[in-house]
């Protein structure tokens, strides 16, 4: 059945699911769905919603095709759509914030 489109991935907005799982992807019947990856980075100097928005904008502009989910309360940023930790850290640093290793 060539050319047929299959929907892959739930559209749930459950807080227990990674942001990658909230996107619906289309693929042909002969393609395997892409692996869903997420990187979590600690950002201790992210203090509020404004900080979170600046980081989100920087990451998504620097790394097209990614989705950033900053959480100021936990001081973390979850980035879906890449496995390049160095690029994510650079994008956060270019926004003026300090990414650090998860402990």
C-alpha positions, 0 to 999 in steps of 0.5 A: 500500500504505497503512498498511504499515510499512517498517524504515529504518536499519541496527542495526549497532553499528559504531564507525564509524557515527554513533549516529543510524544505530544506531536503527531507525525505522518509517515508512509507505511514503508517507513519506520517512525523516527526515534523520539529523543529528549534532552534535559538540561539544568538552568539554575539562573532561570527564575521566571516565565520571562527567563523561560520564554527567552530560553525557549525562543533561543533554543527553537531558533538556534535548533530548527525542528526542536521543541523546548519546554522550560520549567522555571520551578524545577529549573530545567529545560527539556528539548525534544527533536535533537540529541546534540547536548552541546548545541542545546547548551550553546543555545541556552548560553547564547540567551544569557543563561548558564546550563549545567549538568543534571545532578 
